């Protein structure tokens, strides 16, 4: 399982996404930016910043992916 905590990118943010694949976590994070934050264009550097903060939550371990 993969997980992205928005607070790891935006201090104070509490939203998170969790899914089986990194691609699905990124999709959900981008959807959240568009829907709730009014972002019309999510730049590739923002996607990379999201990917850098995705952790693997399998077996109770939190390691960077």
Residue, then its C-alpha position, 0 to 999 in steps of 0.5 A: x500500500x502506498x500513502x501520501x500525506x499532504x502535510x509532508x508537502x504543505x505544512x498544516x495540511x491534513x489530507x492524505x491519499x492511500x492506494x495500492x499503486x503510486x500512480x493511483x496515489x498521484x492521481x488522487x492527489x492531483x484530483x484533490x488539488x484541482x477539486x479543493x484547491x482550484x488548481x487548473x494546471x498541476x506542473x510536472x515539478x509538483x507531481x515529482x514533489x508528490x512522488x518524492x513523499x509517497x511512502x510504502x505502508x506495507x507490513x506496518x513499515x513506513x519507508x520512502x518509495 
